[in-house]
Each structure stands twice: as structure tokens, then as C-alpha cells.
Amino acid sequence: MLRRGGNELFYTWDGRVDADEKSKRIHQVIKTVPIEDVQVSQFRDIGLVGFECDEGVRRNLGRIGAAEAPNYLRKWMGSLSYEGKKNIIDLGNIPCVDQELEYAQEQLGKHVAKLIEKNYTPIILGGGHETFYGHYLGVREAIGDDKKIGIINIDAHFDMRKDATPSSGTMFRQIIEADSNADYLCVGIQTMGNTQELFDTAEHYDVAYVRKEEIHPIEHTLKKIDTFASAYDFVLFTICTDVINQAYAPGVSAPAPFGIDPETLRKLTERVVKQSNFLSIDVSEVNPSLDVANQTSRLMAYIIGEVMHNLQRDY
């Protein structure tokens, strides 16, 4: 077992020993690898890294607990079937120590950059949604400043607050203000979850968005994703779990009574991941301490499993 940040990584399963190559599960194929030992991937394999951090949530006056999520996600991923040919490596967890959020984000960025440079598709297990800023830093480090990136966020909130202290509510504004080669599409925006000032901010920065009640008919939203993605060299993808209706995902800092259903999230996620220029994904804001019967962790573990399945297309 590999240790990062004082926590042991664990993948659990049902105890059965599978007999052949057609019966593989994630716990049987994943390999823990220190960052310094990552080798170049021939087939754009899959690389996981966890971010044990909810300091951004604390700064945003949210309910902490998301720092526990990476290992909970691993736990419920372990028994999922895996029919893919791509290898999966896990670099362990990046901890946030002594509330040093910015340093932790930099360290996450270095791990993400290493995965991209070694031809892996990064899957980042957050953490609060401040995870995305570290995700972004790693992408920029790996691809350089001249490439155009399209950020797609499935979220109930814009996370574009103006605040001198970075948090889980500021990172998209931080990026858009500093990076002229980055644009932002947010799908799932809830009117009651965002102030008029945030809608005005989105308009000011030409942010594309789809309100939750406008997602269906979903074919229109999928076409909007296609059109947005086609304008960029690379697509970065982030899922904030609080976009999901709290009946399905109670284990988040900011539950959404009017959130989207899991089937809608599956369709949106599949469309983004299947873009030819899709580069990386993070899943954020799972909070095990607020969960009910682990249903939020289980749901997002299944979403990650489907992401891995969809990534087999370019083998």
C-alpha cells in the first residue's frame, strides 16, 4: 500500500477472486506509483491523483469534510468491473497542511503536469472545488501558455466571486482574469444558488453557461458542449458534485434540492470525455462526513468508472 499525506490508499472489493481477463476489476489492475517513477505511456493510459484538501471550502465558509473524499472514492471504485486495455496508475494523495492552500495547489499542479507530460490522462480525486485551480496550474505547466483551453464545469455555482483570499468560490475568476487563452462554460447553474452580481460577472467575462432548467432537451446542451469544445486546443473538465439533486448526492457542502439527476450527469460527462481534445478531469466536493449510506461517494465512483470506460476509445 502507498501512503500520501498520512493516509493509506485503499481499494476494496467483494472478496471473490476473478478467474480470467474478462473478469477484471479496478482493484486488480491499478498500480500505485511514486511521481518520480512515472514512465512514458505508449497508449495514453490513465493516471489518478488525490487532493486531500478542503481549505478552500473553509475559506468560503462552507462545511468542511471533502478532504476525506479521495480515499472514499477509491474504496467504492475498487470493486467496479474494468474491461479496458489501458493501464491505471495512482500517484497517491496531495495533502493540504497547515491551511497552506496555495502550496498544496502548486503541488497538485506538478503531479498533473507530470502525468500529462508522460502521456497519461489525469483523473483528479478532490477535495473541495479549489481542486480545480491546482488541476489548471498543472495543465498550463504541461502545455505552455500559448495553447487555448476550454474549461467545462458541471456545477450549480459559477465560483467567480471577487475576493482577495482565494477559496473554493473564486478559482474560475482567478483563471479568466489572468489567462487570456482560457474560456469557461458552466452547465447546471441554479438561479437561487448565485447572486445577481455573479450573473453580471459571468456576463462581463463572456462566460458561457446553461441554467439547470435549460439543460433539457439535452440534445441542445450536448451540441453546445460540442461547439464550445471545438474552439480550443484542449478541454479541461471538472465536476462539482453539488450540482446533483441532494436526493442522490446528500454528501456535499452545499446540497442542491433542485439539482440535476444522475442520468443527466452521465450523459453530460460522456459527451465531454469523448471530445477529441479532452485532456483531464477532476471530481470535487464529495463530503463523506455529510453523506448518507455512502451514496454520494458510490455515485461519483461510478461516474469515474464510466469516465475510464469512455477513455478506451483512443487505445
N, C-alpha and C positions, 0 to 999 in steps of 0.2 A: 504494500500500500504506500502511496505517495502522500507526503504531508506538505501542506502550504498554509501559512498563516495560523499554525497551531491546530488546525482542524484536519481530520483524516478524511480523505476522499473515499466514498463508498458507493458501490453499485450492488444492489440486491436483486435477487431473483427468487423463483419459487422452489428451488432445491432440486429440480429434475436435471439430469444430465442428458443433453440432447445428443442424438446419435449420428447426425451427418451434416453435410454442408448446407442442406436445405432447412435445417432447424436451428440456425444461429440466432442468438440473442445479443443485445448490445454488450452485456457484461462479458461475453465470450470473445468479443473482437476488439474492444477498446484497450489501448495501451497507454500507461502513464509515462510521460517523457519529460525530463527537465528541459527548460528552454534552450540551454546550451547544447543539447544533444539532438535537436531537431534537424533532420536531414531533408534534402530537397525531395519533394513529392513529384512523381512522374505523372500521376493522373489527377492532380488537384484533389487530393484527399481532404479529410475533414479534421479540423483542429479545435478542440474545446479549451476554454479558459474561464475560470470563475472569478467573480468580483465580489468579495466579502465586504460590502460597504453599504451603509445607509446614512452616512454623514450628510449627504445632500438632502435626504428626506428630513433629517433632524433640523438642518438649517432652514428648510422650507416649512417647518412647524408641522410636519406630518407625523404619522405613527411609525416608529422605527420597528425593525424586525426583518427587513429584506436582506440584511447581511447573511442571514442563515440560509437563504434560498439556494445557493449553488449546490450544496450537498443534498438538499431535499429533492431538487430536480434530478440529480444523479441517481438518487435512491429509486425513484419511480421510473426512470429511464432504463434501469438495469435489466428488467425482465421483458422489455419490448423486443419483438422479433426484428431481425436485421437481415434483409436479403440482398443488401448492396455489396458491391465488389470493392468499394473504396475503403481504405484503412481509416480508422478513427484514432487520433491521439488526444491525450488530455494533459495540459500543461499545469494543472493544479489551480489553486486559488491565489489571487492577489488580495491581501488584506488592507484595510484602511486602519492604520494605527495612530492613536492619539489625535484623532479628528483631522489628520493631515490629508484632506480630500484631494487637493491638487497634486500632491506627490503620488498618491495611490492611482489617480487617473493617468499620470505620466507613466507609471509602471505598467498599468494595463495597456497603454498605448504601445509600449515597447514589445509586449508579448503579441499583441495583434499584428504589429508591423513584422515581427519575425515570422509569424505564420504566413502572412501574405507573401513575403519575400521568398519563403521556401515553398510557395505554390500550394498552400492549403486554403480552404475556405474556413474562416474563423466563425465559430458559434460561441458567443459570449453569454455566460450564465450570470445575470445580475442577481442581486444588488438592486438598489434604488435606481431611478431612471437617470441619475447622474452617471451611471454606467456608460451612457451613450457618448458623453464627452471624451472619455478615455478611448472608447471604440473609434471615434472620429480622429483623435490625435494619432492613433496607430495607422489608420488608413492614409492620412496625409503624409506621415513619415515614410510609408512604403511606396506611395505612388508619385510623390512630388507635388509641388504647388501648382503646376500648370494644368493638371487634369481636372475636368469638370465632373463634379459629383452631385448626384441627385439623392437627397435624403428622403426616405419614405418612412413615416411614423404612423403606426396604428395606435391611436390614443384618443382619450376623451378630452385631453387638455393640450393647448398649444405649447406650454412650457417655454414661454418667451417673456417672462417677467423681467423688468428692469430693476436690477438690484446690484449694489456694489459687492455683495458677497455671493459668489457662485453657489448654486444649490441644484436640487432636482427640478426646479422650476425655471431655470434660466438658460440652459445649455444651448437651445436652438437659436436664441437671440445672440448669445456669445458667438456662435459659429457664423451666422449670417452677417453679423456686423464686421467680423474680422476676415471673412473669406469670400472674395468676390466670385470665386469659382464653385460656390456651393449654393444650391437651392433646396427648397423644402416643401414637401407635400404631406399633409396630415389628414388621415382618414379616421372618422369616428368622433369628430368634435361634438361636444354636448353644449348646448346653449347655456344651460344653468351651471355648467362647470367652468365657464370662462367669463370674465367681466367684459364690458363693452370696450374698455381700454385694451384688452388683449385682442379683441377682434380688430380694433383700429390699428394696433401694432402689426398684426398679420397683414392687413391691407397695405400699410406703409411699406413693408418689406416685400410686397408682392408674393406672399406665401399662398400657395395653392392649398385648398382644404375642402373636405367633404364632411358636412354635418352628418351626425348619426342617422337622422331621419331621411337623409338624401342618398344613403348607400344603395337602397333598393329602388328600382330594379338593379341588381348587382352587375348586370352586363355593362351598364353605363359607367359604373365605378371601375370595373376592370379595364375598360377602354381608356379611362382617364389615367389609370396607372401605366398602361402601355404607352400612351402619348407622352406622359411625363418622363418615364424611364428612357425613352428613345433619344432624348436630347442630351444625354450625359455619357461620359466615358465609363463611369462606374455608378452603381446603385448601392447605397448603404441602407440597411433595413433595421428597424427597431420596433419591437412590440412592447407597449406598456400594458401590463395585464389589467390595469384598472379600466381599460376600455370595455371589458366584458361585463355583462349583466351580473350583479352580485349574487343572483341565484345560482350561477355556475362558478363564480370566482369570488367568494367572500374574503379570501385571504390576501387583501391588498390594503394599502394605506388609505386610499380614497375610494370606497366602493361606489359602483355605478348602478342605481336602481333601474335606469333606462338604458343600460349598456347593450352592446351587440351580443348575439348568441354565438356559441362556439362554431356552428357550421359556417356562419358568415366569416368568422376569423380564419377558418380553414381555407375558404375559397380565396380570400384576400392574400393570405400568406403564400398559397401555392402560386398565385399569379406573379407575385413579386419575386419569389425564389426562382421561377422559371424564366425570368428575364435573362437575355444572353449576356448582359453586362452586370448582373448581380454579383456582388463581391463578398458581403459579410452580413451577419445578423447578430443582434443581441435580444435577449428576453429579459425584461426588467419588471420590478415592482411586485414580484411574488413575495408575500409576507407569511411565512409558516406560523408565526406566533398568533396570527389572527385567523388562521384557516379553520375550516370545519371538515373533519374526517379526511384531511389532506386532499380535498377535491381540487383546490387551485393548483397545487404542485403537480398532481396527477394530470390535470388538463394540459398544463404547459409542457410537461414532459412528453405527452403525446404529440403536441404541436411540434416540438423539437424533433421527435422521431419522424414525423411526416416531412419535415424540412430535409432530414438526412435522406429519406426515400426520394424526394424530388431532386436532390443533388446528384443522383445517379445518372442523370440524362447525359452528362458530358464525359462519361467514363470512356 
